[in-house]
């Protein structure tokens, strides 16, 4: 995993629920991206279960999570968090 994505993932996993949603909203993630990130990181659902809920492939869920990590990392790197 890219170090930027890894640091964003770790930051999102250790933050509070309120700060989690503030962060992903400020990083311009869509509602669907926010929900997927919450279910994956906080509720610890698998890629397969998420793909069934959202009627897409597990690879698509992984792509969405990569995008979330990239957007959050840009906020971390820019000093906005």
Backbone torsions as a table, in degrees:
resi	resn	phi	psi	omega
1	UNK	NA	139.7	177.2
2	UNK	-58.7	142.6	-176.6
3	UNK	-63.7	-33.2	177.2
4	UNK	-66.4	-45.0	177.7
5	UNK	-64.5	-39.4	-179.5
6	UNK	-63.5	-44.2	-179.9
7	UNK	-66.6	-37.2	177.1
8	UNK	-65.2	-42.0	179.5
9	UNK	-62.6	-46.1	-179.7
10	UNK	-63.9	-39.9	179.3
11	UNK	-64.1	-44.1	-180.0
12	UNK	-66.4	-35.2	-178.9
13	UNK	-70.0	-31.5	-175.7
14	UNK	-96.3	-2.4	-177.7
15	UNK	-85.5	168.8	177.2
16	UNK	-77.9	164.4	-178.9
17	UNK	-62.7	-42.0	-179.8
18	UNK	-63.7	-47.7	-179.8
19	UNK	-65.9	-34.8	177.2
20	UNK	-56.7	-52.2	-178.0
21	UNK	-68.2	-35.7	176.1
22	UNK	-61.7	-42.9	-177.4
23	UNK	-65.8	-49.9	-177.5
24	UNK	-68.7	-29.1	176.8
25	UNK	-71.2	-42.8	178.8
26	UNK	-66.7	-25.0	180.0
27	UNK	-85.3	12.1	176.4
28	UNK	64.1	36.0	174.0
29	UNK	-81.8	143.7	178.2
30	UNK	-70.8	168.0	178.3
31	UNK	-58.7	-41.7	179.5
32	UNK	-63.8	-43.0	178.5
33	UNK	-62.5	-41.2	179.0
34	UNK	-62.9	-44.3	-179.3
35	UNK	-65.6	-43.7	179.1
36	UNK	-62.9	-44.5	179.6
37	UNK	-62.9	-42.0	178.6
38	UNK	-62.3	-47.9	-179.2
39	UNK	-64.6	-37.4	-178.5
40	UNK	-74.2	-47.9	-172.3
41	UNK	-87.5	-39.6	-175.9
42	UNK	-92.1	-46.4	-179.7
43	UNK	-85.5	-10.0	176.5
44	UNK	58.1	43.2	175.5
45	UNK	-82.1	154.3	-178.1
46	UNK	-81.9	164.2	176.6
47	UNK	-62.4	-37.2	-178.1
48	UNK	-67.4	-46.2	-179.9
49	UNK	-64.4	-37.1	177.0
50	UNK	-66.7	-38.3	179.5
51	UNK	-65.6	-33.6	176.8
52	UNK	-69.8	-39.8	179.2
53	UNK	-66.5	-38.3	-175.1
54	UNK	-100.5	6.4	175.9
55	UNK	54.8	52.4	177.4
56	UNK	-147.9	-177.7	-178.2
57	UNK	-85.6	156.5	175.0
58	UNK	-59.6	-32.1	178.1
59	UNK	-63.5	-37.4	178.4
60	UNK	-65.2	-39.8	177.2
61	UNK	-63.7	-41.4	177.6
62	UNK	-62.0	-41.5	178.1
63	UNK	-62.0	-40.7	178.7
64	UNK	-63.9	-43.3	179.4
65	UNK	-64.6	-38.0	176.4
66	UNK	-60.2	-42.8	179.6
67	UNK	-64.6	-41.3	177.4
68	UNK	-61.1	-47.8	179.5
69	UNK	-59.7	-42.7	-179.8
70	UNK	-63.1	-43.3	-179.2
71	UNK	-66.5	-42.2	179.2
72	UNK	-67.4	-39.2	178.7
73	UNK	-62.0	-39.3	177.5
74	UNK	-61.3	-35.1	177.0
75	UNK	-69.2	-42.3	178.7
76	UNK	-62.6	-46.7	-178.2
77	UNK	-65.0	-35.7	179.7
78	UNK	-78.2	-5.2	178.7
79	UNK	80.0	18.0	-179.2
80	UNK	-82.8	-11.5	178.5
81	UNK	-110.6	NA	NA
